[in-house]
Amino acid sequence: MENLEHQASLLFGEKEYAKALEIYQLLLRDNPKNEKYAISCGNCFDALGDKEAAVAYYLEAYRTNHNSEAAALNLSTTYYELKDFDHAREYAHKVLNLNKKNIAAWQNLANIAFCNTEYEEALQYYQKMYDLNNNSYIAMINLANTYYYLGKYVMALDFAKRSMTRHPSSTTAYILAGNSLNSMGKYEKAIDMYLRAFELDNTNLEMLNSLSDAYRSNNDWENCILFAWRYIKNLAQPTNAAHLNFGYLLYECYSEKSTDLAKKYAQKWLKFFPDNKITQHLGLALTNGKAMQNSDADFIRETFNSFAPEFETTLTDLEYQAPKLIMEALEKNLKKSIFKKYHILDLGCGTGLCGQAIKPFASSRGLIGVDLSDKMLEIAEQKEVYAQLICDDICHYMENSEYFFHIMTAADVLTYFGDLTKVFVRIWRSLTPDGLFVFTFSENDFNKEDFFMAPSGRFVHSYSYVEKVLKSVGFKIISAEKHILRNEAEIPVYGYVIVARKPDLSKSQ
């Protein structure tokens, strides 16, 4: 038996887990009350990636001996890895009932609390680990990370530095130190920490992102864009979110008067990613806006699907005014003496900000929203203001819809159209006689063009052009007011709120 056990141990050490398992299962069959063999079988299954089977053997070991610290700890750890936090916590406490000094059990409790964003509780458990062993690198690095998440950057920096002393080659320690210093506004020192981490591990792509962010905070745009470019270029498969972040970083660089630098990297971006819709749209916006006639539907969809979780927070920061302005325009132009409720189509409804503002004007089942982004619509649905939400291109929807509306709204939607003729024709056809089209658009103050793709990736239009197209389609402009629609890079963006009416031709005859 000793020879078999020794053979199995050697095989496990040589990573021959399947062969080791056969022997441990044979030993367990002949010694069913030996929890050590059950634990060994569990360890083999765990090494083979079958954690469910591992749990079954660890449970068998624990049932055999409720005082088995190893069985209880393996159960706690494996349940944690399976994200079964309730059972993981239960067995961690069982371990601590047997041995209050079991650092691994304290670590499991700390990790569970951290995963549940219960950072204060996690801090207490990591501190317990540190008190038991103040040379523990794991305790130090986790204390640094938890203090950072709690916004206690001085303590985070302190434990990050202790981690460096204990483990001088730890990139994580330098990264945490850099993050803490960056959050404290000590950008040059943060950059130094990040660079030292990058020297230790130049394959860590996220480090490039951190360096870019620190250089940006330090107003060093040359290095900011350099490291951001290295990051996205070296990603195996850059996500749309990564492309969006890079594009908007280039736009911020452009806005900070580093126009040549932004255009230089935009050209590289276009060349390196010729098939990506976001790259082509935002890259061309920075290098050749006049070449763009309309936004690509895939670009709009991918942009807003990526942007959806932060959309409303971002617009709040930009002091976005369009929904409020549209609501005020409706109040001014609808007869208040007649308590009539309307069928309204909210074009490009997004997360429902405009829908919330105009809901009082709609009949009980009369407010419909249409948008290309399913992720934006998921958020809009939670507001419970729309009778129906449709995921579709707005022109395609209007072409194929049998509904006619008393009012159609478009809050900053035309920013994704250059030539407005097609969309205005569709809107005209979908309105009832005497129907209102209420919308906003950003004013073109870049040049004398009718419309122009601004470096932000959004279209701007001249008032004379918008007026001309409306009249050519058959609309009558009821009101046109100039307002600040939002801010970009802390600069007001001016535009117009237009109320246009589709005349009832039967009344004029």
N, C-alpha and C positions, 0 to 999 in steps of 0.2 A: 504493500500500500504506500509506504514511504517513497519507494522508487517511482510509482505512478504519480504521486503528488509532486515529486521533484521534477519529473518529466513535464507535467502540465505547467508547472511554474516556469520552466525554461522556455517552453513553447509560447507562453503568454509574453515573456520578456522579449522573445524574437518576433512578436506581433503575429504569431500563427494562432489567432484567436479561435478559429473554427476547430482546429485540431486540439487546442487546449480545452475547449468546451466539451468535446467528446469524452475526454478523460475525467473532467470534473463531474460531468453528469453520471458517469459510471461510478465514481467514488460516492456521489450523493445517493445513488440508488442503493448502494451497499451500506451506507451510513446515513439514513434519512434524518436522524436527529442531530447531525453535525452542521450547525449553521455556517461554519467556515466554508464548507463546500458549496452551500447554496449561494453564499455571497460571491464566491469565485465564479460560479455559473453566471450570476448577475453581471459581474465585471466583464466577462467575455461577451455577453450580449450587448452590454453598454459599449464596449470597444467596437463591436460589429455594427453599431448604429441602431440596434433594436431596443430602444429604451423601455418600451412597454413590457417586453419579455424580461428585461433586467429588473423592472419593478416587481414582477411576479416572483422572481427568485429572492429578491431582497425581503419581500413580505413573508415568504416561506421561512427565511432565516429569522426574521423578527418574531414570527409566531412560535418558532422553535425555542427562542430565547429572548424574552422581553428585556433582558438586561444587556443585549448586544448593542453596544455603542456604535460599532461599525455598521451593523444592519440599519439602525435608525438614521445614521448620518447619510448613508448611501441613498436611503429612501428620500430624505429631505433634499439632497442634492439633485437626484434624478427627477423628482417631482418639480423642483424649481426649473430645471432645464426643459421640462415638458410644459412649463408655465401653469402648472397646477399649484398655485401659490398657497391655497388653503391647506392642502396636504403637506406641502413643503414646510410651511410654518408649524404645523402640528408635530411633524417628526423632528424638527429642529428643537422644539421645546422638550420633546422626549429625550433627546441627546443631552440637553442642558440639565435635565432632571437627574441624569446619570453622572454628568461631569460639567460643572459650571465653567470650567476652563477650556472647553472645547472651542477653539478659535474658529474652526470651519463652520460650526453651527451658528455662532454669532454672525459670521459673514453671510450665511444663507438668509438669516433674518434681516440683516442690513440690505442685502441685495433685493429681497422681496419688497421691503419698504421703499427703496429707491425706485424700483420699477412701477410702484403704485404712486409715485410722486409724493410720497410721505417723507420728505427730505429731513425734517427735524428728527423723526423717529429713526431713520437710517443713520443719521449722524450719531445718535446715542449708541447704536450697535457697533458702528465702526470705531467709535471712541473706546468701547469696551474691548474690542480687538487690540487696539493700540495700548490700552492699559495693561492687558495681559502680556503683550510683547511690543515694547516700544522700538524694537528694531524691525518690525514687520513692514516691509515695503508695501504689501497689499493694503494694510491698514492706512498707511500714510497717503498713498495715492488716491484711495477712495475717500479719505477725509478731505483731501484737497479738492477732489471733484465735487463732493457734496457741498462743501462750503461755497464753491463757485456757483452751484445751482441755487443756493440760498442767497446769492448776492453779497456774501461776506468775503470780499476779494482779498483783504489783508490776510485773513486766516488761510484762505485758499493758497495764496502765494507762499505763506510760511510752510505749510505742509508739502507743497510742491518742491520747495527748496530742500526740505528734509528728505524727500524721496530721491532727489538728485544725489544727495550725499550717500544714501544707502544704495542707490542703483545709478551710477554715473552715466550709464549708456541708455537710460530710459528716455525715449522720445516723448512718451506720454507726460512725464514730469515737466519737461521743457515746454510742451504745448500748453499744459495747465498753467504754468507760470506765465507764459505769453498771453493766454486768455485773460488771466487775472490782471496783468499789467495793462492790457489793451482796454479792459473795462474800467480801469482806474484812470485812463487818459494818459498813461505813460507809454506813448506809442513807440518811441525809439527803443526803450528797454524791451518792450514787447517784441519788436522786430528782431532784436538781438537774440532773444530766447527762441523765437521761431527759426531763425537761421541756424542756430546751434542744433535744434531738433532736426532740421533738414539735412545738416551735415551727417548726423547719425543715421538717418534713413531718408535717402532722396527718392524712395519709391512711394512715400506717403503723399498722395495727391491732395488730400484734404489740407495738408500743410501749405500747399501753394495757395489755396483759398484763404487760409488764415493770414498768410503774408500779404496777399492782395488787399485784404480788408484793413490790416494795420497800416499799410502804406497809404491807402485811401484816407484813413483817419488822420494820417500825418500830412495829408495834402501833397503827397509825392505821387503824381499821376503816372509818371513814366514807369516806375516800378509796380505800381498798382495794376496797370493794364498788362505789363509784362508777365507777372505771375498769374493773373487771371487767364491770360491767353495760354500759358503753359498748362494750366489746369485743364481747360476745356479741350485743348488739342490732344492731351495725353489720356483722356478718358476713353475707355474701350468703346462705350456706347453712350455718348452724352444724352441726358434726358432733355426733354423740351424745357423743363424748368431751368436746367443749367444754361441752355441757349438763351432763354429769356433774361436770366440774371446777367449774362455777359452782354447782351444787347443793351439792356438798360444801364449797365455800368459804362458802356461806351457813350451812351447818350448823356449820362451825368458828366463824363469826362468832357464831352463836347460842350455842354452847358457851362462848364468851368473854364471856358475859353481855350481849352487844349484841343482845338478843332483839328489841327493837322495830325496830332497823335491819334485821335479817335478815328479819323478817316483812314489812317495807315493800317490800323488793326481791323477796321471794318472790311477793308479790301482783302486782308489775309483771311479773315473769317469767311468771306464770300467764296474765296478760292478753295479753301480747305473743306468747306461743307456745302458744295454746290447744290445738293438735293434737299437740304433742310429748309422747310417753308419759313420758319422763324428767322433763320439766318438770312435768307434771301430778302425777306420783307424789311427787317430792321437794318440789315447791312446796306441795302439800296437806299433806305431812308437817309442814311448818313452820308452816302457817297453820290447818289444820283436820284434825288426825290422826284425830279421831273419825269423820270422813266415809268413811274407808277401811275396807273389809271384807277385801279381799285385794289382793295385788300383781298388776298386769297382766302377763301372760306376755310381751308385747312389751317391757315395761320391763325385766324380768329378763334376757331374751335380749340386748337391746342393751347393758344395763349390763355384763354379764359378758363379752360379746364385746369391748367397749372396754377393760375392766379386766383381761383375761386376762394380758397380758404382765407386768403389775406385781403380779398377785394374790398370789403366794406371798411376794414381798419385803414387801409391805404387811402380810400376816398375821404374818410374822415380827416386824415392827416393833410390831405390836399384841399380841404374845405370845399368839397364838391357841392355845387349849388343847383345843378340842373333839375332834379326832381321838385325841389321847392319852387323854382322859377316856373316850371310847367304848371304846377298846381295853382300858383298865383295867376298865371295867364288864363287858365280855365275859369277861375273865379270871376275875373274881369269880363270875360266874353260869353258866359252862359247866363241866360235870363234867370235871375234868382227868384222871380215871382212865380215861376212855374216849377213845381217840385217834381221834375221829370228826371228819371234815371236813364242812363245811356248805355248802349253797347259800345265798349271801348276795346281797342286792340293796342296793347303796349308792345311796340316793336323793339327788339333787342332788350328784352326786359331784365336780363341779368339776374341778380339776386333779389329783385323785387323792390328796390328802393323807390322807383317811380310808381310802381303799383300801390305801395303803401300810401303815397301822397295823393294819388288820384282815385283811390277806392271809393271815397264818399260820392263821387259823381256817377258811379256805375250802378246799374241795376243788380239785383241779387245774384244773377247768373250771367252778368254782362261784361265782366272783365276777363279778357284772355291775354296771355303773355306768350310771346314766341322768341326763341333765342337759339343760337347754334350750339351753345355749351351745355351739355347735360349736367355738368358739375355745378354750374351756376344755377340751373333750374332746380337742382336738389335743395339748394339753400332757399330759393324763392318759394318752393313748396311748403317749407316749414313756417312761412309767414302767414299762410292760409288766407291770402287776399285775392287770389285768382280763382275763377271758376274752372279754368282749364289752362294748362301749360303745355306748350308744343315745342319740341326740339326740332328745329328746321331753320334753313336759310330763310330770311324774311321775304325775299322776292319770290322764292319757290313756293312758300306758304301762300302768299297772296295770289299767285298765279293759279293755284289749285284749290283755293278755298271758295266755298259757295256762300260764305257769310258776308254781310255788309255791315259796316260799323258807322255809328254816329260820330265817333271821335277816334283818331289814331294819334298816338304819342310816340316820340322818339327822342329820348334823353341821351345826347352825345353819341347817337348811333351813326350819324352821317360822317363821323370822324373816320369811319372805315370804308367810305365810298368817296371816290374822286369825282367821276362823272355822275351827276345826280339824276339824269334824265330817266333812266330805266326805273329807278326806285320810286321817283315821283309819279310816273305813269301808273305803276302798280298800286300806289296808295290812292290815287285818283279813282281808279276802277273799283277799289274796295270800300270806298266811302259812299254813304247815302247822300242824296241831294241835300244841300245845306250842311253837310258834314264838315267837321273841323279837323285840320291836321296841325298839331302843336308840337314843335320840335326846337332843338338847340343845334347850333353849329359854331365851330371855332373860326374866328376871323383870320384871314390870310394877311399878315403884316410882314411877310418875308419878301414878297415880290409883287408884281402886277398880274400874275397869272390868275385865271378863274379858280383853279384849285391847285393844291401843291402838297406833296407828301413831306411833312416837316421832319426834321431829324429825330423827333420823338417816335416816329413810325405812325403818326396820325395825320389824316388829311385836314387841311384848313381850306376855307373857301372865301372868296370875296362876296360881299353882300350883293353887289350888282349882278354877279353870276347866279346866285341863289334866287334873286328876284326874277331874273330873266327866265330861268327854267320853270319856276312856279307859274309864271304867266303864260309861258308857251304851252304848258300842260293844260291850263284852264283854271288854275286857282286864282282867287282874289285874296290879296294880303290884307288882313284885318288889322294886325298890329305887328310892329317889329321894334323890339327894345334891346339896347346894348347893355350887357352886364359882364361882370367877372364870373366866369363859369367854374373855375377852379384855379389852383396854383400848380405850377410845375417848376421844380428847383427854386422854390420860394418866390417865383415871379408870377404875377397874375396873368391868367389866360383869358383874354376878352373874346366874347362872341355874342350871338344874338339869340333871343327867344322869339320865334315867329309863330303867329297864329294865322293860318290860311284857311279859307273857306272854299268848298266846292259849291258853286252856285246851283240853285235849283232852277234849271232852264225852263221848266214848265211854268214857273211863276212870272218869268220875264216875257212870256208870249202873250 
